[in-house]
């Protein structure tokens, strides 16, 4: 499992939002190249889990938002 440690500015903002499940949040990750990674897990508001074959660095992350979860 590949992971990326999120910069503090994203960790601080994610801490303010509710968890999707026990210890994780489901997020959209906006990259500097315009790509959006959807439905990615972040553990403990600080560790982004990458899918197989994905390679990104923390410097490529422009923004992170919680995914809209249907009720």
VOBA-920651 format. One record per residue (C-alpha): residue number from 1; residue in one letter; x, y, z. Coordinates in steps of 0.5 Angstrom, whole numbers, plus 2048, in hexadecimal, padded with zeros to 3 digits. Last residue first. Layout:
BEGIN
{pos=NUM, code=a, u=X, v=Y, w=Z}
...
END
This chain:
BEGIN
{pos=71, code=x, u=7C9, v=813, w=806}
{pos=70, code=x, u=7CE, v=813, w=7FF}
{pos=69, code=x, u=7D5, v=815, w=801}
{pos=68, code=x, u=7D8, v=81B, w=7FE}
{pos=67, code=x, u=7DF, v=81B, w=7FE}
{pos=66, code=x, u=7E3, v=81F, w=803}
{pos=65, code=x, u=7E7, v=824, w=800}
{pos=64, code=x, u=7EF, v=824, w=7FF}
{pos=63, code=x, u=7F3, v=82A, w=7FB}
{pos=62, code=x, u=7F9, v=82B, w=7F7}
{pos=61, code=x, u=7FD, v=825, w=7F8}
{pos=60, code=x, u=803, v=824, w=7F3}
{pos=59, code=x, u=808, v=826, w=7F9}
{pos=58, code=x, u=805, v=820, w=7FD}
{pos=57, code=x, u=808, v=81B, w=7F8}
{pos=56, code=x, u=804, v=817, w=7F3}
{pos=55, code=x, u=805, v=810, w=7F0}
{pos=54, code=x, u=7FF, v=80C, w=7EF}
{pos=53, code=x, u=800, v=805, w=7EC}
{pos=52, code=x, u=7FC, v=801, w=7F1}
{pos=51, code=x, u=7F7, v=806, w=7F5}
{pos=50, code=x, u=7FA, v=80C, w=7FA}
{pos=49, code=x, u=7F8, v=80C, w=801}
{pos=48, code=x, u=7F9, v=813, w=804}
{pos=47, code=x, u=7FC, v=814, w=80B}
{pos=46, code=x, u=7FA, v=81A, w=80F}
{pos=45, code=x, u=7F3, v=81A, w=811}
{pos=44, code=x, u=7F3, v=814, w=815}
{pos=43, code=x, u=7F4, v=810, w=80F}
{pos=42, code=x, u=7F2, v=813, w=808}
{pos=41, code=x, u=7EE, v=80F, w=804}
{pos=40, code=x, u=7ED, v=810, w=7FC}
{pos=39, code=x, u=7E6, v=811, w=7F9}
{pos=38, code=x, u=7E8, v=815, w=7F3}
{pos=37, code=x, u=7EF, v=817, w=7F1}
{pos=36, code=x, u=7EE, v=81E, w=7ED}
{pos=35, code=x, u=7F3, v=81F, w=7E7}
{pos=34, code=x, u=7F5, v=827, w=7E6}
{pos=33, code=x, u=7FC, v=826, w=7E5}
{pos=32, code=x, u=7FD, v=829, w=7EC}
{pos=31, code=x, u=7F9, v=824, w=7EF}
{pos=30, code=x, u=7F2, v=824, w=7F3}
{pos=29, code=x, u=7F0, v=81E, w=7F8}
{pos=28, code=x, u=7E9, v=81C, w=7F9}
{pos=27, code=x, u=7E8, v=819, w=800}
{pos=26, code=x, u=7E6, v=813, w=804}
{pos=25, code=x, u=7E8, v=814, w=80B}
{pos=24, code=x, u=7EB, v=80F, w=810}
{pos=23, code=x, u=7EB, v=80D, w=817}
{pos=22, code=x, u=7E5, v=809, w=818}
{pos=21, code=x, u=7E0, v=80B, w=812}
{pos=20, code=x, u=7DF, v=812, w=80E}
{pos=19, code=x, u=7E2, v=816, w=813}
{pos=18, code=x, u=7DF, v=81D, w=815}
{pos=17, code=x, u=7E3, v=823, w=812}
{pos=16, code=x, u=7E7, v=828, w=817}
{pos=15, code=x, u=7ED, v=823, w=817}
{pos=14, code=x, u=7ED, v=823, w=80F}
{pos=13, code=x, u=7EF, v=82B, w=80F}
{pos=12, code=x, u=7F5, v=82A, w=814}
{pos=11, code=x, u=7F7, v=824, w=810}
{pos=10, code=x, u=7F7, v=828, w=809}
{pos=9, code=x, u=7FB, v=82D, w=80C}
{pos=8, code=x, u=800, v=828, w=80F}
{pos=7, code=x, u=802, v=825, w=809}
{pos=6, code=x, u=7FF, v=81E, w=807}
{pos=5, code=x, u=804, v=818, w=808}
{pos=4, code=x, u=803, v=814, w=802}
{pos=3, code=x, u=802, v=80D, w=802}
{pos=2, code=x, u=803, v=807, w=7FE}
{pos=1, code=x, u=800, v=800, w=800}
END
